Amino acid sequence: MSRSKDSGEKDRAASDLFTDLYPGLAGWCRRLVDDDATAHDIASEAFTRLWGHWTAVREPRGFLYVTAANLVRDHWRKLDRERRALRQVTTEAELAQRREGADAAVPVRMLVRSLPERLRTPVLLYYYADLPVGEIARLIGRKEGTVKSDLHAARELLRAGLGGRFDHAH
């Protein structure tokens, strides 16, 4: 009986901790990432990681904020990689338009942006961040074969949008 009593006390303590700290943590994340959904995702992930280490963590509040800070940093890095990739896509599209004439090509940037998220992310990471397929698979939580298939599907959509002029050598 004492085991379930201990379990009940731990559950109650975890619930109380969540009630006390989640709103402040989510608000803090919101100020850092400037997006409600992302802030809640980060705060929730921090709590999930805390629950995974519940018995080993001496200072849950500190653990939560350090974990959330690391997740925010990862989010910023991802945004920075996406911005760099988008700048590169834009520059390449502008160069192609200058070579072929402004009316000759649909802007590549617009085509990449029009891809479904499932396809756009691997394209940006592979072609514009120069990450290998294995690393992309790890980052986005997919199998390598799935990433290769997504890249192929994206190339086909881009090729169609460019009237068959998409060079996919990498």
C-alpha positions as a printed Julia matrix, in Angstrom:
170×3 Matrix{Float64}:
  0.0    0.0     0.0
  2.85   2.39    0.72
  4.08   2.01   -2.84
  0.84   3.34   -4.33
  0.77   6.04   -1.67
  4.3    7.08   -2.69
  3.27   6.97   -6.34
  0.19   9.08   -5.61
  2.3   11.64   -3.75
  4.78  11.81   -6.63
  1.97  12.24   -9.13
  0.42  15.0    -7.01
  3.82  16.7    -6.63
  4.36  16.52  -10.41
  0.88  17.91  -11.07
  1.42  20.74   -8.58
  4.8   21.53  -10.14
  3.23  21.66  -13.6
  0.42  23.92  -12.39
  2.88  26.23  -10.63
  5.61  26.45  -13.28
  4.14  25.8   -16.72
  2.49  29.22  -17.26
  5.66  31.11  -16.33
  7.89  28.8   -18.37
  5.64  29.02  -21.43
  5.48  32.83  -21.08
  9.25  33.06  -20.8
  9.63  30.89  -23.91
  7.05  33.02  -25.74
  9.12  36.14  -25.15
 12.18  34.37  -26.57
 10.66  32.74  -29.66
  7.84  35.21  -30.41
  5.38  32.43  -31.26
  2.72  30.95  -28.96
  2.65  27.46  -30.47
  6.43  27.11  -30.46
  6.64  28.42  -26.9
  4.1   25.86  -25.7
  5.9   23.09  -27.63
  9.17  24.02  -25.95
  7.66  24.29  -22.46
  5.87  20.95  -22.92
  9.05  19.28  -24.15
 10.96  20.63  -21.13
  8.37  19.06  -18.82
  8.48  15.8   -20.77
 12.24  15.68  -20.31
 11.84  16.47  -16.62
  9.4   13.57  -16.18
 11.99  11.3   -17.81
 14.52  12.28  -15.11
 12.05  12.93  -12.3
 13.79  10.87   -9.63
 17.26  12.23  -10.45
 16.46  15.95  -10.61
 17.04  17.86   -7.4
 15.95  21.29   -8.65
 13.04  20.85  -11.1
 12.58  24.58  -11.76
 16.22  25.01  -12.73
 16.14  21.85  -14.82
 13.06  23.11  -16.68
 14.52  26.52  -17.48
 17.91  25.15  -18.56
 16.19  22.56  -20.75
 13.87  25.19  -22.23
 16.85  27.5   -22.88
 18.59  24.7   -24.78
 15.43  24.01  -26.78
 15.06  27.72  -27.58
 18.68  27.81  -28.72
 18.02  24.8   -30.98
 14.95  26.58  -32.37
 16.99  29.72  -33.11
 19.66  27.64  -34.85
 17.02  25.98  -37.0
 15.54  29.38  -37.92
 19.0   30.71  -38.75
 19.7   27.72  -41.03
 16.33  28.23  -42.75
 17.02  31.95  -43.25
 20.47  31.25  -44.73
 19.01  28.62  -47.04
 16.23  30.95  -48.14
 18.76  33.72  -48.84
 20.8   31.3   -50.92
 17.72  30.15  -52.83
 16.75  33.78  -53.46
 20.25  34.69  -54.66
 20.38  31.68  -56.99
 16.93  32.48  -58.39
 17.93  36.11  -59.0
 21.1   35.01  -60.79
 19.13  32.55  -62.93
 16.61  35.24  -63.81
 19.38  37.65  -64.83
 20.94  34.97  -67.03
 17.65  33.96  -68.64
 15.76  37.25  -68.46
 13.38  38.31  -65.72
 10.32  36.78  -67.38
 11.93  33.47  -68.32
 11.78  31.63  -64.99
  9.47  31.21  -62.05
 11.44  32.27  -58.97
 12.96  29.16  -57.39
 12.35  30.64  -53.96
  8.62  30.73  -54.61
  8.65  27.14  -55.83
 10.57  25.95  -52.77
  8.24  27.89  -50.48
  5.24  26.31  -52.22
  6.44  22.78  -51.44
  4.61  21.01  -48.63
  6.52  21.3   -45.32
  7.26  17.56  -45.46
  9.22  18.13  -48.7
 10.45  21.7   -48.14
 12.45  20.95  -44.99
 14.59  18.18  -46.55
 15.17  20.35  -49.66
 16.37  23.29  -47.58
 18.59  21.11  -45.4
 20.06  19.07  -48.28
 20.51  21.61  -51.06
 21.01  24.8   -49.12
 22.48  23.78  -45.77
 24.58  21.01  -47.39
 23.62  18.45  -44.77
 23.92  14.76  -45.64
 20.79  12.62  -45.89
 21.66  10.73  -42.69
 21.93  13.94  -40.68
 18.67  15.26  -42.13
 16.93  12.01  -41.22
 18.17  12.31  -37.63
 17.2   15.99  -37.35
 13.65  15.57  -38.62
 13.02  12.12  -37.16
 12.56  10.2   -40.41
 14.28   7.22  -41.97
 17.01   7.88  -44.57
 14.93   6.15  -47.26
 12.01   8.45  -46.49
 14.23  11.52  -46.78
 15.58  10.29  -50.13
 12.03   9.68  -51.33
 10.95  13.15  -50.16
 13.91  14.74  -51.97
 12.97  12.87  -55.15
  9.34  13.99  -54.9
 10.44  17.57  -54.25
 12.77  17.5   -57.31
  9.89  16.31  -59.47
  7.64  19.15  -58.25
 10.42  21.71  -58.72
 11.24  20.35  -62.18
  7.58  20.66  -63.18
  7.44  24.21  -61.81
 10.58  25.16  -63.72
  9.42  23.59  -66.96
 11.94  20.73  -66.72
 14.99  22.96  -66.07
 15.77  21.82  -62.5
 19.32  20.52  -62.14
 19.43  18.26  -59.08
 23.13  17.42  -59.08
 24.51  17.71  -55.56
